[in-house]
Amino acid sequence: MKAFLTASLILLSPALVLAQTGTTPDTAAAKPAAKHVTKPAARHVAKKKPVVSTNRQNLKSAAINAAAGIEAADAALTPAELAIAQRVYVGSLPCELGATVTLAPDPKTPGYFDVRGKNFSYRMFPVVTSTGAVRLEDQKAGAVWLQLSNKSMLLNEKLGQRMADECKSPAQATVAENMKEHPGPGLLDAPVKTGAASAATK
């Protein structure tokens, strides 16, 4: 009987050893699987995005304009550009549709202007033009302020939009009124003949 039990134990020993070694790799394999499951969960929490503000576009525009302002502040203006800056009408200018655009010179950087209105803010500097019109630009944002004798307008060249039109300082309003009262000759109007010219045609 003892011999039978001893023989049985000897035969079962390899099976027990194999069973133990068989469970060890499974346990080891199970541990990395558990780690693999928990890591993505931790990453998902870390990547959680904040709530998007309704003014996100305005904040982004302000950040872009601030960066453009920093770059523009480093650029020195030429004497011609500084001369243009002296001709810019400053203050709050009423525009069409009840809009208002405010131009304020930068006291720290001569020649630069802060141009503000509803939903926009730009830092602009003068640019020399071939027509002689006063032109301010915020090249980073693509914004352009054009000042003519009778009105000013704000354009966004990147968006292809006219953001404000018919903006007038008191001086521009006077010129616009004079143009209404005394309009110049139209393109299709016949030229006015002088006495000498009419005599020459006879």
PAKOLVO-176529 format. One line per 5 residues: their letters; for each residue x, y, z of N, C-alpha, C. Coordinates in pm, 1 decimal, padded with zeros to 6 digits. Example, Ala and Ser with C-alpha at 12.3 -4.5 7.8 and 13.67 -1.06 7.14 Angstrom:
BEGIN
as) 01319.0/-00569.0/00780.0/01230.0/-00450.0/00780.0/01320.0/-00330.0/00780.0 | 01285.0/-00225.0/00708.0/01367.0/-00106.0/00714.0/01290.0/00003.0/00787.0;
END
This chain:
BEGIN
mkafl) 00083.2/-00119.6/00000.0/00000.0/00000.0/00000.0/00087.3/00125.5/00000.0 | 00192.0/00124.1/00086.0/00284.0/00237.0/00090.0/00351.8/00254.9/-00044.7 | 00383.3/00146.9/-00105.9/00450.0/00153.2/-00235.7/00357.1/00213.9/-00339.7 | 00225.6/00178.4/-00329.9/00128.1/00232.1/-00423.7/00112.9/00383.1/-00405.6 | 00106.5/00429.0/-00277.8/00093.3/00572.5/-00250.1/00217.6/00647.0/-00295.2;
tasli) 00330.9/00590.5/-00271.4/00455.6/00654.9/-00311.4/00462.0/00666.2/-00462.6 | 00424.2/00560.2/-00531.9/00425.8/00562.5/-00678.5/00326.6/00665.5/-00731.7 | 00210.1/00676.1/-00666.6/00108.2/00772.9/-00710.4/00158.7/00915.6/-00692.1 | 00223.7/00943.4/-00576.7/00277.8/01076.9/-00552.8/00386.1/01111.9/-00652.1 | 00467.9/01013.8/-00683.7/00576.2/01038.2/-00779.7/00516.6/01070.1/-00917.0;
llspa) 00412.9/01000.1/-00954.1/00349.7/01025.4/-01084.0/00275.2/01159.6/-01087.6 | 00216.1/01197.7/-00975.3/00138.7/01323.8/-00970.3/00226.7/01447.2/-00952.7 | 00347.2/01430.7/-00903.2/00436.1/01546.0/-00879.5/00461.6/01626.6/-01006.8 | 00497.6/01564.5/-01117.9/00519.7/01645.2/-01239.5/00393.1/01721.2/-01282.7 | 00277.6/01659.6/-01263.6/00152.8/01726.7/-01303.9/00128.3/01850.4/-01218.5;
lvlaq) 00157.9/01840.4/-01085.2/00140.7/01956.2/-00997.4/00239.0/02067.8/-01033.4 | 00361.1/02028.1/-01065.9/00461.8/02127.5/-01103.6/00420.3/02197.8/-01233.6 | 00372.0/02121.1/-01328.9/00327.5/02179.9/-01455.3/00207.7/02272.3/-01433.4 | 00121.2/02235.2/-01344.8/00003.6/02319.0/-01317.1/00045.8/02451.8/-01256.5 | 00144.6/02448.3/-01166.9/00190.9/02572.8/-01105.7/00262.6/02660.3/-01208.2;
tgttp) 00348.8/02600.2/-01290.1/00419.1/02680.7/-01391.1/00322.0/02730.1/-01498.3 | 00216.4/02656.4/-01522.5/00116.5/02698.4/-01621.4/00037.5/02818.5/-01573.4 | 00011.7/02829.6/-01444.6/-00066.7/02942.9/-01394.3/00018.8/03068.3/-01379.1 | 00148.6/03053.2/-01360.7/00235.7/03170.5/-01341.4/00241.2/03259.3/-01466.2 | 00261.4/03203.4/-01587.0/00261.2/03290.1/-01704.3/00127.3/03358.9/-01725.8;
dtaaa) 00017.2/03286.1/-01693.4/-00114.4/03348.2/-01712.0/-00131.1/03468.5/-01619.9 | -00083.0/03453.1/-01495.1/-00092.2/03563.5/-01399.8/-00005.4/03679.8/-01447.4 | 00115.6/03646.3/-01497.5/00205.1/03750.5/-01546.9/00144.5/03818.9/-01669.2 | 00079.7/03738.8/-01752.2/00017.7/03796.3/-01870.5/-00102.5/03882.2/-01832.6 | -00169.3/03841.5/-01725.7/-00287.6/03917.8/-01683.4/-00249.2/04054.2/-01628.2;
kpaak) -00132.7/04065.8/-01564.3/-00091.6/04193.8/-01505.3/-00071.4/04301.6/-01611.8 | 00002.8/04274.5/-01722.7/00014.2/04378.9/-01823.6/-00120.7/04416.3/-01883.8 | -00209.3/04318.4/-01895.5/-00340.5/04349.4/-01951.4/-00413.8/04446.3/-01859.9 | -00400.9/04427.7/-01729.7/-00467.0/04519.5/-01635.5/-00406.3/04659.6/-01647.4 | -00273.4/04667.1/-01661.7/-00207.9/04797.2/-01677.4/-00252.4/04864.0/-01807.7;
hvtkp) -00266.8/04785.2/-01911.6/-00306.5/04837.7/-02041.7/-00447.3/04898.3/-02035.5 | -00532.2/04839.8/-01955.1/-00669.5/04890.1/-01943.0/-00672.3/05019.7/-01863.6 | -00589.8/05032.9/-01758.6/-00595.7/05152.7/-01674.1/-00527.4/05273.3/-01738.2 | -00423.2/05253.4/-01820.5/-00351.2/05367.0/-01880.4/-00439.3/05450.3/-01972.7 | -00515.0/05390.3/-02064.4/-00598.8/05474.4/-02149.0/-00701.8/05553.6/-02068.7;
aarhv) -00752.9/05494.0/-01960.3/-00850.9/05565.5/-01878.1/-00785.9/05690.0/-01817.5 | -00661.4/05678.2/-01770.8/-00592.1/05792.7/-01712.1/-00564.5/05899.0/-01818.8 | -00527.0/05855.3/-01939.0/-00499.9/05949.8/-02047.0/-00627.9/06021.6/-02087.9 | -00738.7/05950.0/-02089.4/-00866.1/06010.7/-02128.2/-00902.6/06124.4/-02033.2 | -00878.3/06107.0/-01906.8/-00908.5/06210.6/-01808.0/-00815.4/06330.3/-01829.0;
akkkp) -00687.1/06303.4/-01861.3/-00590.5/06411.9/-01880.0/-00623.2/06494.4/-02004.0 | -00683.4/06431.9/-02106.6/-00711.2/06501.9/-02231.1/-00847.3/06570.8/-02230.6 | -00915.5/06570.7/-02120.2/-01047.2/06631.9/-02111.9/-01035.9/06780.7/-02144.5 | -01113.6/06826.3/-02244.6/-01104.4/06964.7/-02289.4/-01190.9/07054.4/-02201.7 | -01146.8/07180.4/-02181.2/-01228.8/07273.0/-02102.8/-01353.4/07313.5/-02181.0;
vvstn) -01449.5/07367.0/-02112.4/-01572.3/07412.4/-02175.7/-01539.8/07530.3/-02266.4 | -01589.6/07525.0/-02391.1/-01560.1/07629.3/-02489.0/-01644.5/07752.0/-02459.3 | -01579.9/07865.3/-02451.0/-01649.5/07991.0/-02422.8/-01721.6/08039.7/-02548.0 | -01832.2/08110.8/-02528.4/-01904.2/08166.5/-02642.7/-01824.6/08278.6/-02707.5 | -01732.6/08337.1/-02635.3/-01648.8/08445.4/-02688.2/-01514.0/08394.0/-02735.9;
rqnlk) -01508.1/08266.7/-02772.6/-01379.8/08207.2/-02811.3/-01319.8/08278.0/-02932.2 | -01404.5/08311.6/-03029.4/-01353.7/08379.3/-03148.7/-01296.9/08516.2/-03113.2 | -01366.8/08588.0/-03024.3/-01317.2/08719.9/-02983.4/-01185.5/08708.6/-02908.7 | -01173.6/08605.2/-02822.4/-01049.0/08586.3/-02748.1/-00934.2/08552.8/-02842.2 | -00965.2/08467.6/-02941.4/-00861.8/08430.5/-03038.3/-00818.7/08552.8/-03118.3;
saain) -00917.6/08635.5/-03158.7/-00886.2/08756.8/-03233.7/-00800.9/08851.9/-03150.2 | -00835.5/08862.2/-03021.1/-00758.0/08951.2/-02933.4/-00615.4/08900.6/-02917.2 | -00599.8/08767.0/-02908.6/-00465.3/08709.7/-02894.0/-00382.7/08734.1/-03019.5 | -00445.7/08718.6/-03135.5/-00375.4/08742.6/-03262.5/-00335.4/08889.3/-03273.4 | -00429.5/08976.4/-03235.8/-00399.5/09119.8/-03242.9/-00289.5/09160.5/-03146.0;
aaagi) -00287.7/09096.9/-03027.1/-00182.8/09127.6/-02929.8/-00046.7/09085.6/-02983.9 | -00042.6/08966.9/-03047.2/00083.5/08920.4/-03105.8/00126.4/09012.9/-03219.5 | 00029.5/09058.4/-03299.6/00061.4/09150.7/-03408.7/00113.3/09282.5/-03353.4 | 00055.5/09325.6/-03241.3/00099.5/09450.4/-03179.4/00242.3/09442.8/-03131.1 | 00279.4/09329.5/-03075.0/00416.8/09311.7/-03025.9/00514.9/09317.6/-03142.2;
eaada) 00478.0/09251.5/-03254.4/00566.6/09253.1/-03370.6/00574.8/09393.0/-03430.1 | 00459.4/09461.3/-03436.4/00457.8/09595.1/-03497.0/00536.6/09694.6/-03414.0 | 00535.6/09675.5/-03280.7/00605.6/09769.0/-03193.1/00755.2/09767.9/-03218.9 | 00806.0/09657.5/-03270.0/00948.9/09647.1/-03297.0/00987.9/09719.1/-03426.0 | 00890.7/09743.5/-03514.0/00922.0/09804.0/-03643.2/00926.8/09955.7/-03630.3;
altpa) 01036.8/10012.9/-03672.6/01051.2/10159.3/-03669.7/00987.4/10217.2/-03794.9 | 00917.4/10330.5/-03778.7/00850.0/10394.1/-03891.6/00944.2/10492.1/-03961.6 | 00922.8/10507.0/-04090.6/01002.1/10601.3/-04169.8/00945.6/10742.0/-04149.7 | 01020.6/10845.5/-04186.3/00967.9/10982.4/-04176.5/00838.6/11001.3/-04257.3 | 00828.4/10936.0/-04374.2/00706.7/10947.8/-04456.0/00587.2/10886.4/-04383.4;
elaia) 00608.8/10772.4/-04317.9/00500.0/10708.1/-04243.0/00459.0/10791.1/-04121.5 | 00557.1/10852.4/-04055.0/00525.9/10939.2/-03941.2/00447.4/11062.6/-03986.6 | 00476.1/11112.0/-04107.7/00402.0/11226.6/-04161.3/00256.5/11188.1/-04188.8 | 00234.6/11065.5/-04237.0/00097.8/11017.3/-04259.8/00024.1/11006.6/-04126.8 | 00092.7/10958.8/-04023.9/00029.6/10941.6/-03892.0/-00023.2/11073.7/-03837.4;
qrvyv) 00041.6/11184.6/-03871.0/-00003.2/11315.3/-03821.9/-00134.5/11359.8/-03887.3 | -00171.1/11297.4/-03999.5/-00294.2/11334.3/-04070.9/-00413.9/11247.4/-04031.0 | -00392.2/11148.3/-03945.4/-00500.7/11056.7/-03907.7/-00596.5/11126.1/-03811.1 | -00725.9/11116.2/-03841.3/-00828.2/11168.9/-03750.5/-00844.1/11071.3/-03634.5 | -00835.2/11121.8/-03512.7/-00846.5/11036.1/-03394.4/-00974.6/11069.5/-03318.0;
gslpc) -01010.3/10979.7/-03227.1/-01132.3/10995.7/-03148.9/-01236.5/10895.4/-03193.5 | -01359.3/10912.0/-03145.8/-01470.2/10823.6/-03182.3/-01538.6/10878.6/-03306.6 | -01538.2/10799.9/-03412.2/-01598.6/10840.6/-03538.1/-01728.8/10764.2/-03559.5 | -01841.1/10835.3/-03573.8/-01966.3/10765.6/-03603.0/-01965.6/10712.3/-03746.4 | -02021.2/10592.8/-03762.9/-02024.8/10527.9/-03894.1/-02169.7/10494.3/-03929.2;
elgat) -02189.0/10436.6/-04047.4/-02323.9/10399.6/-04087.8/-02375.9/10285.2/-04000.5 | -02507.7/10269.1/-03998.6/-02577.5/10165.2/-03922.6/-02552.9/10176.5/-03772.4 | -02522.2/10296.8/-03725.8/-02505.5/10318.7/-03582.2/-02375.1/10267.7/-03523.6 | -02283.6/10225.8/-03608.4/-02154.2/10175.4/-03558.8/-02063.3/10292.6/-03522.9 | -01962.3/10263.4/-03441.8/-01862.1/10363.4/-03402.7/-01724.9/10297.6/-03405.1;
vtlap) -01627.9/10369.8/-03458.6/-01488.1/10324.2/-03458.1/-01406.9/10429.0/-03383.0 | -01325.6/10381.7/-03288.4/-01242.8/10472.5/-03208.0/-01096.9/10453.3/-03244.0 | -01031.0/10562.1/-03278.4/-00887.6/10560.9/-03308.3/-00815.4/10637.2/-03198.7 | -00718.3/10571.2/-03137.6/-00640.6/10634.3/-03030.6/-00491.9/10617.0/-03060.8 | -00416.5/10726.8/-03062.6/-00271.9/10714.2/-03085.6/-00203.7/10650.6/-02965.9;
dpktp) -00100.6/10571.6/-02993.7/-00024.1/10508.0/-02886.7/00077.6/10609.0/-02834.1 | 00064.4/10651.6/-02708.0/00158.2/10753.2/-02656.9/00301.1/10701.5/-02643.6 | 00317.5/10570.9/-02629.9/00452.6/10514.8/-02612.4/00523.1/10491.7/-02745.5 | 00444.5/10467.6/-02850.4/00503.6/10440.6/-02981.5/00442.1/10533.9/-03084.0 | 00506.8/10644.7/-03115.8/00451.3/10740.8/-03212.6/00427.8/10675.4/-03349.0;
gyfdv) 00312.7/10708.6/-03406.6/00278.4/10656.2/-03538.6/00187.4/10535.3/-03534.3 | 00172.7/10473.9/-03419.2/00087.1/10356.1/-03405.7/-00046.4/10396.0/-03343.9 | -00152.4/10324.7/-03384.8/-00287.4/10357.0/-03339.6/-00359.7/10230.1/-03294.5 | -00440.1/10243.5/-03190.5/-00531.5/10137.2/-03149.4/-00666.5/10170.1/-03211.1 | -00714.1/10080.2/-03295.5/-00841.4/10099.1/-03364.6/-00939.1/09996.9/-03307.1;
rgknf) -01047.3/10049.1/-03244.7/-01140.5/09959.7/-03174.8/-01283.9/09987.8/-03217.3 | -01363.0/09882.6/-03206.8/-01506.5/09892.1/-03233.8/-01573.6/09770.1/-03175.8 | -01698.6/09749.9/-03211.1/-01772.0/09634.3/-03160.1/-01713.2/09507.5/-03221.0 | -01667.0/09417.4/-03136.9/-01612.5/09285.9/-03175.9/-01479.5/09292.3/-03250.4 | -01407.0/09402.9/-03243.5/-01273.9/09404.5/-03304.6/-01184.1/09504.0/-03232.4;
syrmf) -01055.4/09476.3/-03239.5/-00952.8/09563.9/-03183.7/-00823.9/09538.8/-03260.8 | -00769.3/09642.9/-03319.7/-00648.5/09629.3/-03401.3/-00543.7/09730.8/-03358.3 | -00419.4/09694.7/-03382.0/-00307.0/09787.7/-03361.9/-00251.6/09815.7/-03500.5 | -00261.8/09940.3/-03543.6/-00230.6/09973.7/-03682.3/-00119.1/10076.6/-03693.2 | -00056.0/10077.5/-03808.2/00048.2/10175.1/-03837.8/00030.5/10223.0/-03981.7;
pvvts) 00077.2/10343.6/-04015.0/00055.6/10399.6/-04148.6/00139.5/10331.3/-04255.9 | 00082.4/10330.4/-04376.5/00149.3/10274.6/-04493.8/00140.9/10377.4/-04605.4 | 00251.4/10400.4/-04675.2/00255.6/10497.1/-04784.9/00177.3/10442.3/-04903.7 | 00091.1/10526.0/-04963.5/00012.1/10486.0/-05079.8/00045.5/10575.0/-05198.6 | 00014.8/10525.7/-05318.3/00041.3/10604.8/-05439.3/-00065.7/10711.0/-05460.6;
tgavr) -00184.8/10691.8/-05400.9/-00295.0/10786.6/-05420.2/-00290.9/10902.6/-05321.5 | -00214.7/10890.6/-05216.6/-00209.9/10995.1/-05115.2/-00313.7/10977.8/-05005.8 | -00397.5/10873.5/-05016.7/-00496.6/10847.1/-04912.0/-00425.5/10798.9/-04786.8 | -00484.3/10828.3/-04671.4/-00427.8/10780.8/-04545.4/-00467.7/10635.3/-04528.8 | -00369.1/10549.8/-04509.8/-00393.8/10406.3/-04497.1/-00320.6/10353.5/-04374.1;
ledqk) -00396.1/10290.3/-04285.0/-00339.0/10222.3/-04168.8/-00361.2/10073.3/-04185.6 | -00264.2/09993.9/-04139.3/-00275.4/09849.2/-04155.1/-00240.2/09775.3/-04027.4 | -00309.2/09664.2/-04006.9/-00269.5/09561.5/-03911.9/-00245.5/09438.7/-03998.7 | -00121.0/09422.4/-04042.4/-00089.7/09321.8/-04143.8/-00114.3/09180.0/-04095.2 | -00094.3/09154.4/-03967.4/-00114.3/09020.1/-03914.3/-00262.2/08980.9/-03920.1;
agavw) -00349.6/09073.8/-03883.1/-00493.8/09044.9/-03882.2/-00558.5/09068.9/-04018.3 | -00487.4/09136.9/-04108.7/-00542.9/09164.7/-04240.7/-00638.9/09282.0/-04242.6 | -00634.0/09369.0/-04141.8/-00726.0/09482.2/-04132.0/-00662.6/09607.5/-04192.9 | -00746.8/09688.1/-04258.9/-00701.6/09811.2/-04325.4/-00799.5/09923.3/-04291.8 | -00747.0/10038.9/-04251.6/-00826.6/10159.6/-04228.6/-00791.6/10258.0/-04338.6;
lqlsn) -00892.1/10296.1/-04418.7/-00871.6/10392.1/-04526.7/-00939.7/10522.5/-04490.3 | -00864.5/10630.7/-04495.4/-00919.0/10762.8/-04463.6/-00914.3/10848.9/-04589.2 | -01032.9/10885.9/-04638.9/-01044.6/10974.3/-04753.7/-01084.4/11113.3/-04703.7 | -01101.9/11207.1/-04795.5/-01135.7/11343.3/-04752.7/-01276.3/11351.5/-04695.3 | -01368.4/11266.1/-04744.3/-01508.4/11276.9/-04701.9/-01557.3/11161.4/-04614.5;
ksmll) -01478.5/11057.6/-04597.9/-01519.0/10944.8/-04513.2/-01400.6/10852.1/-04489.7 | -01419.2/10761.0/-04393.3/-01319.7/10655.3/-04366.4/-01392.6/10521.9/-04363.0 | -01317.7/10414.9/-04382.4/-01376.6/10281.4/-04377.5/-01275.8/10181.4/-04323.7 | -01328.2/10075.2/-04263.8/-01244.8/09967.5/-04209.6/-01273.3/09840.7/-04287.3 | -01168.3/09781.8/-04342.1/-01180.7/09660.1/-04421.7/-01102.8/09547.3/-04355.4;
neklg) -01149.3/09425.1/-04376.4/-01072.0/09307.3/-04338.7/-01041.3/09232.6/-04467.4 | -00918.8/09247.0/-04515.7/-00880.9/09188.2/-04644.1/-00874.2/09037.3/-04638.9 | -00843.1/08980.6/-04522.5/-00838.8/08834.2/-04510.7/-00978.3/08774.5/-04526.2 | -01078.8/08839.8/-04466.0/-01216.1/08790.9/-04473.2/-01290.2/08846.6/-04594.5 | -01233.7/08948.7/-04658.9/-01301.7/09010.8/-04771.1/-01426.5/09085.5/-04727.6;
qrmad) -01421.6/09151.0/-04611.9/-01538.7/09219.6/-04557.0/-01509.8/09366.5/-04533.1 | -01615.1/09446.9/-04548.8/-01609.7/09586.6/-04506.7/-01672.4/09590.6/-04368.4 | -01591.6/09613.5/-04266.2/-01638.3/09605.1/-04128.1/-01707.3/09732.2/-04080.5 | -01669.1/09845.7/-04134.6/-01732.8/09973.4/-04100.7/-01716.3/10066.1/-04220.1 | -01821.8/10144.2/-04248.6/-01816.8/10234.1/-04363.5/-01882.4/10367.3/-04326.8;
ecksp) -01852.4/10468.8/-04407.1/-01908.5/10602.7/-04387.1/-01874.7/10657.7/-04247.9 | -01756.1/10624.1/-04197.5/-01711.4/10679.2/-04068.8/-01658.4/10820.2/-04095.3 | -01703.7/10916.7/-04013.0/-01667.7/11055.9/-04042.2/-01627.8/11130.8/-03916.7 | -01515.2/11198.8/-03927.4/-01476.6/11297.9/-03826.3/-01553.9/11425.9/-03858.8 | -01554.6/11525.6/-03771.2/-01622.8/11651.5/-03804.5/-01571.7/11714.2/-03934.5;
aqatv) -01440.9/11708.6/-03956.7/-01384.6/11765.7/-04080.2/-01433.2/11688.7/-04203.0 | -01438.5/11556.6/-04193.5/-01486.0/11476.3/-04306.2/-01634.9/11499.2/-04332.0 | -01712.1/11516.5/-04224.9/-01855.5/11542.4/-04240.4/-01878.6/11673.1/-04315.2 | -01795.2/11774.3/-04289.2/-01805.6/11903.1/-04359.2/-01776.1/11886.1/-04507.9 | -01671.5/11811.7/-04539.2/-01636.3/11787.4/-04679.6/-01748.4/11710.1/-04749.5;
aenmk) -01803.1/11608.4/-04682.9/-01911.0/11528.2/-04742.2/-02033.5/11613.8/-04769.4 | -02065.2/11706.9/-04678.3/-02180.0/11796.3/-04697.4/-02156.7/11890.0/-04815.3 | -02036.2/11942.9/-04827.8/-02002.8/12030.4/-04941.2/-02010.7/11954.7/-05073.6 | -01971.9/11828.9/-05072.3/-01978.1/11748.9/-05195.2/-02123.2/11724.4/-05236.7 | -02212.8/11713.9/-05137.1/-02355.2/11696.7/-05170.3/-02414.1/11824.5/-05227.4;
ehpgp) -02376.4/11938.2/-05168.5/-02430.6/12066.3/-05213.2/-02371.1/12111.0/-05346.7 | -02245.3/12081.3/-05368.5/-02177.2/12122.4/-05491.9/-02109.5/12001.3/-05556.7 | -02189.2/11913.3/-05614.5/-02127.6/11794.2/-05675.9/-02044.7/11833.4/-05797.5 | -01938.8/11763.8/-05817.2/-01852.4/11789.4/-05932.6/-01917.1/11733.7/-06058.2 | -01857.3/11760.3/-06172.4/-01913.6/11707.9/-06297.5/-01904.7/11555.7/-06300.9;
gllda) -02009.0/11494.5/-06356.4/-02011.3/11349.0/-06368.9/-01926.2/11302.6/-06485.3 | -01903.4/11175.8/-06492.3/-01822.0/11120.3/-06600.3/-01890.0/11135.8/-06736.0 | -02024.1/11133.7/-06738.6/-02096.2/11141.5/-06865.1/-02136.9/11284.2/-06902.0 | -02108.6/11380.1/-06813.4/-02143.6/11519.3/-06843.1/-02052.8/11573.6/-06952.9 | -02112.2/11661.1/-07038.3/-02033.0/11723.7/-07145.4/-01937.5/11824.6/-07083.2;
pvktg) -01815.6/11832.4/-07133.8/-01721.6/11930.4/-07077.7/-01770.1/12072.6/-07103.9 | -01746.4/12160.1/-07007.5/-01786.2/12300.2/-07019.7/-01687.1/12371.1/-07111.1 | -01739.8/12439.0/-07214.6/-01651.7/12508.8/-07310.0/-01623.1/12649.8/-07260.0 | -01497.7/12687.8/-07266.4/-01459.7/12825.2/-07230.8/-01478.0/12914.4/-07353.0 | -01468.4/13046.2/-07336.7/-01486.4/13140.3/-07448.3/-01384.9/13117.5/-07557.5;
aasaa) -01259.4/13094.6/-07521.6/-01153.9/13076.1/-07621.5/-01176.1/12947.6/-07698.5 | -01221.1/12842.9/-07626.5/-01241.4/12714.8/-07693.0/-01357.8/12722.1/-07789.4 | -01466.3/12794.6/-07750.6/-01582.6/12804.3/-07838.6/-01549.9/12888.1/-07962.7 | -01464.6/12990.9/-07946.3/-01423.6/13073.5/-08060.5/-01338.1/12993.4/-08157.1 | -01257.4/12903.8/-08104.7/-01169.3/12824.3/-08189.6/-01248.9/12725.0/-08272.9;
tk) -01363.9/12682.0/-08220.3/-01441.2/12583.6/-08294.5/-01524.5/12646.2/-08404.2 | -01542.4/12780.1/-08402.6/-01624.3/12847.0/-08504.1/-01547.1/12863.4/-08633.5;
END
